[in-house]
Amino acid sequence: MPVSNKMNSMKSATVKATQKMGGIVEFMPPVKIRDYLSLKKSREISFKNITLTLRGRDSIYLANRHFGLGQDDIALLPGYLCDTVPAAFAPCCNVEYYDIKKDFSIDPAVIENRLTDKRIRVLYVIHYFGFLHKNLVELSKIARKHNVLLFEDHAHSALSHFSYEYADAMIFSFRKVLPVPDGGGLWLKDVVADLNIDRTVLLSDVISMMILAKRKICYTSKRLRNLVGKIIQKDIDALNEGRIQICPRPISHMSRGIIRRADLDSIFRVRREQFSQWQNLLKNTPFQSVFLVLPSNVCPQGFPIWVGNPDKLVSKAEEFDIFLKIHWRSMPDEVRESSPVSWRMSRKIVTLPIYPGLQLDEMERIVNLLVTYGRSTADCGN
């Protein structure tokens, strides 16, 4: 179906995977508010020995506190990341950055060289878009050699088939891959029970309700999206500057219940099928996938493509009420100097949505829009 004249049919079949708020863009599969209002209480979880928190940043903070990180310590983070990650470390320790390669791999030699600094206590590894690092075993050995803690970030890869053998801590953000308004998680090596955090779930339920309301509001007006985005960014900046502290809270009742009831095998299968559908739909277009092969152990969080001018394409898509994700627009300024490859990549990638419930006709409309308005912005990652 052609995309000209801002088709009403496209507007009526909006892809509800994302909401754009100023400098912040979030993926979010649909959540049924009536499920929330029922507040179905559940103490069961699908992820064994994982402490369920309100946000991923809560989990990072809890890990830092568990291992006793202090202001004389350094956490070594990848340059390609969301600025909420360093914000979660800021109250506990200092951060430095290492660059990644264009194929999203990590050079073990770079890490080996950086870990000669005895102040580094944590090596932080992010598994991007659900794809697991192939050289994780080698990175783990290097970390052990230098007596450095290995934190794995599974915000994108919670449903991929990963191993518990290498990390000292694993961080999750379930709202990136499951239809929940909130929900982070923390796994710690040799810890088999929930950590001792505030058990007052009522406040988490209120915050979760506010998140749902925020998403509804942001969808109605670009002006409101920009306003909410500025508020969120102000909060992140305050964390980075140490003006506010993180108070870890438990996951809301609704999100805990959804995680417990989720058919993870079905979600794994559907997400992989949609990844293949995107590959087929884009086959005869100038747009190239960041990941050309989908390994059998990977559950993709999204479908990233190379784009020369992401802002132009995303702005055009917004005119049709289609909200595409840029990973990541808002990055720490230090990344520009310390991690030039990561910085360039953040300016060349747009992520197409993947989630159960996304229909083929919606995907076709997005591809038509890409071809019609984004052909000149296509890029091969050079």
SULCOR-V205181 format. One record per residue. N is the residue number from 0. SS is DSSP state (A for helix, B for strand, O for the rest). PHI is phi in whole degrees, 0 to 359 (999 if undefined). Layout:
N SS PHI
N SS PHI
//
This chain:
0 O 999
1 O 297
2 O 253
3 A 292
4 A 61
5 A 49
6 O 311
7 A 296
8 A 296
9 A 292
10 A 296
11 A 283
12 O 244
13 O 301
14 O 283
15 O 266
16 O 277
17 B 222
18 B 226
19 B 257
20 B 226
21 O 58
22 O 277
23 B 250
24 B 232
25 B 233
26 B 279
27 O 200
28 O 300
29 O 301
30 O 238
31 O 276
32 A 298
33 A 297
34 A 293
35 A 293
36 A 298
37 A 287
38 O 45
39 O 294
40 O 280
41 O 213
42 O 256
43 O 270
44 O 224
45 O 272
46 O 250
47 O 295
48 O 61
49 O 249
50 B 284
51 B 272
52 B 244
53 O 291
54 O 223
55 A 297
56 A 297
57 A 299
58 A 293
59 A 298
60 A 299
61 A 298
62 A 297
63 A 300
64 A 293
65 A 299
66 O 267
67 O 69
68 O 293
69 O 231
70 O 290
71 O 270
72 O 264
73 B 232
74 B 256
75 B 265
76 B 249
77 B 291
78 O 292
79 O 272
80 O 196
81 O 282
82 A 287
83 A 288
84 A 292
85 A 297
86 A 296
87 A 286
88 A 277
89 A 307
90 O 292
91 O 251
92 O 203
93 B 270
94 B 231
95 B 227
96 B 235
97 B 239
98 O 274
99 O 247
100 O 274
101 O 296
102 O 268
103 O 72
104 O 273
105 O 245
106 O 278
107 A 302
108 A 295
109 A 296
110 A 294
111 A 304
112 A 294
113 A 290
114 O 283
115 O 290
116 O 285
117 O 292
118 O 282
119 B 285
120 B 254
121 B 227
122 B 255
123 B 256
124 B 240
125 B 253
126 O 267
127 A 284
128 A 59
129 A 95
130 O 273
131 O 275
132 O 295
133 O 286
134 O 257
135 A 296
136 A 300
137 A 295
138 A 297
139 A 297
140 A 296
141 A 295
142 A 298
143 A 296
144 A 302
145 O 261
146 O 58
147 O 246
148 B 287
149 B 252
150 B 255
151 B 255
152 B 261
153 O 253
154 O 302
155 O 266
156 O 237
157 O 298
158 O 259
159 O 284
160 O 271
161 O 263
162 O 252
163 O 266
164 O 276
165 O 251
166 O 276
167 O 272
168 B 210
169 B 236
170 B 250
171 B 234
172 B 221
173 A 293
174 A 291
175 A 283
176 O 229
177 O 232
178 O 281
179 O 233
180 O 282
181 O 213
182 O 134
183 B 242
184 B 200
185 B 224
186 B 248
187 B 238
188 O 299
189 O 69
190 O 246
191 O 251
192 O 230
193 O 303
194 O 288
195 O 279
196 O 237
197 B 304
198 O 267
199 O 284
200 A 281
201 A 304
202 A 296
203 A 299
204 A 298
205 A 295
206 A 297
207 A 299
208 A 298
209 A 295
210 A 296
211 A 299
212 A 296
213 A 300
214 A 293
215 A 295
216 A 296
217 A 296
218 A 284
219 A 274
220 O 206
221 A 295
222 A 298
223 A 292
224 A 301
225 A 296
226 A 295
227 A 296
228 A 300
229 A 293
230 A 296
231 A 296
232 A 295
233 A 297
234 A 295
235 A 295
236 A 299
237 A 296
238 A 296
239 A 299
240 O 271
241 O 77
242 O 278
243 O 225
244 O 248
245 O 274
246 O 245
247 O 302
248 B 231
249 B 285
250 O 295
251 O 288
252 A 301
253 A 296
254 A 296
255 A 299
256 A 295
257 A 296
258 A 298
259 A 296
260 A 272
261 O 296
262 O 273
263 A 295
264 A 296
265 A 293
266 A 297
267 A 303
268 A 294
269 A 296
270 A 296
271 A 293
272 A 298
273 A 291
274 A 301
275 A 295
276 A 297
277 A 299
278 A 302
279 A 293
280 A 293
281 O 264
282 O 303
283 O 257
284 O 247
285 O 281
286 O 272
287 O 249
288 B 291
289 O 295
290 O 248
291 O 275
292 O 235
293 O 253
294 O 298
295 O 293
296 O 266
297 O 258
298 O 251
299 O 290
300 O 278
301 O 197
302 B 236
303 B 283
304 B 233
305 B 280
306 B 222
307 O 290
308 O 224
309 A 302
310 A 299
311 A 295
312 A 292
313 A 295
314 A 296
315 A 294
316 A 298
317 A 298
318 O 296
319 O 256
320 O 60
321 O 248
322 O 249
323 O 262
324 B 265
325 O 248
326 O 258
327 O 237
328 O 291
329 O 263
330 O 235
331 O 302
332 O 300
333 A 297
334 A 295
335 A 303
336 A 273
337 A 276
338 O 222
339 A 297
340 A 294
341 A 300
342 A 296
343 A 295
344 A 297
345 A 292
346 O 257
347 O 226
348 B 234
349 B 238
350 B 255
351 B 277
352 O 287
353 O 222
354 O 189
355 O 302
356 O 109
357 O 291
358 O 264
359 A 299
360 A 295
361 A 293
362 A 296
363 A 297
364 A 295
365 A 296
366 A 296
367 A 301
368 A 295
369 A 302
370 A 293
371 A 288
372 A 247
373 A 247
374 A 304
375 A 289
376 A 260
377 B 301
378 O 212
379 O 251
380 O 82
381 O 280
//
